[in-house]
Amino acid sequence: PAKCEIFLVEGDSAGGSAKEGRDRRFQAILPLRGKILNVEKVRVDRALSNAEIKAMITAFGAGFGKDFDASKLRYHRIVCMTDADVDGLHIRMLLATFFMRFYRQLVTDGRVFILETPLFRVRNKKEQYYCFSEEEKLQAQAKCGRGCETTRFKGLGELNAKEFKDFIGEDMRLTPVTCTDDVDVEKTIKFYMGANTPERKNYIMDSLVCDAS
């Protein structure tokens, strides 16, 4: 377990390519079919009846609730791998809420990560670059020269197995999910993921007005 990692991947399409591109000796892939439940809005028994949540709990192997035992965790790192779009970011937040509510110790122990996924691929006949921002894309285009090919990835499903192997290896970009055990964390989760829809809607509308002005 100290050398193993599991990737929670958005969608069957990306999951299939990731399975082919992973290192089978220590990397596991768990495709998530659609969005998991927002556990902040449902009772625990309802959350535990969700197929995707049950699959994650089974895969982790460390039990749940009072039966949780971190020493039985099958993976040193749990990596959330979602598309770099609005839906992907929403799934990322749903996963973060799941870990904060059900497996906060894994977060505080530094076991949960976000995989930064590429937005662009820039290549010519001799070299190839994966770019995670507009700035990186421009730098890669300058390196590859005029006439290079630039691809904008719409989602992880567009990456083939070889491309997955390129960016989930030793040089993959991981951002740890971190938190502090204070009142602000609870307020943040309840505000952004709780049942206070009118309050959250007003906050978004006020923010849009401020940005526009």
Backbone hydrogen bonds, N-H to C=O, Kabsch-Sander energy under -0.5 kcal/mol:
donor,donor_aa,acceptor,acceptor_aa,energy
4,C,1,P,-1.1
5,E,26,F,-2.5
6,I,77,R,-2.3
7,F,28,A,-2.7
8,L,6,I,-0.5
8,L,79,V,-3.3
9,V,7,F,-0.9
9,V,30,L,-1.8
10,E,81,M,-1.9
11,G,9,V,-0.7
11,G,32,L,-2.5
15,G,11,G,-1.7
16,G,12,D,-2.4
17,S,13,S,-1.5
18,A,14,A,-2.6
19,K,15,G,-2.1
20,E,16,G,-1.5
21,G,17,S,-2.0
22,R,18,A,-1.6
24,R,22,R,-0.8
26,F,23,D,-1.6
27,Q,23,D,-2.4
28,A,5,E,-2.6
30,L,7,F,-2.9
32,L,9,V,-3.6
33,R,31,P,-0.6
34,G,32,L,-1.2
39,V,37,L,-1.1
41,K,38,N,-2.0
47,A,43,R,-2.2
48,L,44,V,-2.6
49,S,45,D,-0.6
49,S,46,R,-0.7
50,N,47,A,-1.5
54,K,50,N,-2.6
55,A,51,A,-2.2
56,M,52,E,-1.9
57,I,53,I,-2.4
58,T,54,K,-2.4
59,A,55,A,-2.4
60,F,56,M,-2.6
61,G,57,I,-1.5
67,D,64,F,-1.9
68,F,65,G,-1.6
69,D,62,A,-2.8
72,K,69,D,-2.0
73,L,70,A,-1.5
74,R,60,F,-2.3
76,H,1,P,-1.0
76,H,4,C,-2.3
77,R,4,C,-1.3
78,I,111,R,-3.1
79,V,6,I,-3.2
79,V,77,R,-0.5
80,C,78,I,-0.5
80,C,113,F,-3.0
81,M,8,L,-2.9
81,M,79,V,-0.6
82,T,80,C,-0.6
85,D,83,D,-0.8
89,L,85,D,-2.5
90,H,86,V,-2.1
91,I,87,D,-2.5
92,R,88,G,-2.1
93,M,89,L,-2.0
94,L,90,H,-2.4
95,L,91,I,-2.4
96,A,92,R,-2.4
97,T,93,M,-2.4
98,F,94,L,-2.1
99,F,95,L,-2.5
100,M,96,A,-2.4
101,R,97,T,-2.2
102,F,98,F,-2.8
103,Y,98,F,-0.6
103,Y,99,F,-1.5
106,L,103,Y,-1.0
107,V,103,Y,-1.0
108,T,104,R,-2.7
109,D,105,Q,-2.2
110,G,107,V,-1.6
111,R,106,L,-3.0
112,V,106,L,-0.6
113,F,78,I,-2.9
114,I,175,T,-2.6
115,L,80,C,-2.6
116,E,114,I,-0.6
116,E,173,R,-2.6
117,T,115,L,-0.6
119,L,131,C,-2.6
120,F,131,C,-2.2
121,R,151,T,-2.1
122,V,129,Y,-2.7
123,R,149,E,-2.2
124,N,127,E,-2.4
129,Y,122,V,-3.1
131,C,120,F,-2.8
137,K,133,S,-1.9
138,L,134,E,-2.1
139,Q,135,E,-2.1
140,A,136,E,-2.5
141,Q,137,K,-2.5
142,A,138,L,-1.9
143,K,139,Q,-1.8
144,C,140,A,-2.6
145,G,141,Q,-1.5
148,C,145,G,-1.2
149,E,123,R,-3.0
151,T,121,R,-2.8
153,F,119,L,-2.4
153,F,151,T,-0.7
158,E,155,G,-1.7
159,L,156,L,-1.8
164,F,160,N,-2.2
165,K,161,A,-2.1
166,D,162,K,-1.3
167,F,163,E,-1.2
167,F,164,F,-0.5
168,I,164,F,-1.2
172,M,169,G,-1.6
174,L,172,M,-0.8
175,T,114,I,-2.7
177,V,112,V,-2.7
178,T,176,P,-0.6
182,D,180,T,-2.0
185,V,182,D,-0.6
186,E,182,D,-1.1
187,K,183,V,-2.4
188,T,184,D,-2.5
189,I,185,V,-2.5
190,K,186,E,-2.4
191,F,187,K,-2.3
192,Y,188,T,-2.6
193,M,189,I,-2.4
194,G,190,K,-1.1
197,T,195,A,-1.8
200,R,196,N,-2.2
201,K,197,T,-2.7
202,N,198,P,-2.5
203,Y,199,E,-1.9
204,I,200,R,-2.2
205,M,201,K,-2.6
206,D,202,N,-2.6
207,S,203,Y,-2.1
208,L,204,I,-2.3
209,V,205,M,-2.0
210,C,206,D,-2.2
211,D,207,S,-2.5
212,A,208,L,-2.3
213,S,209,V,-1.7
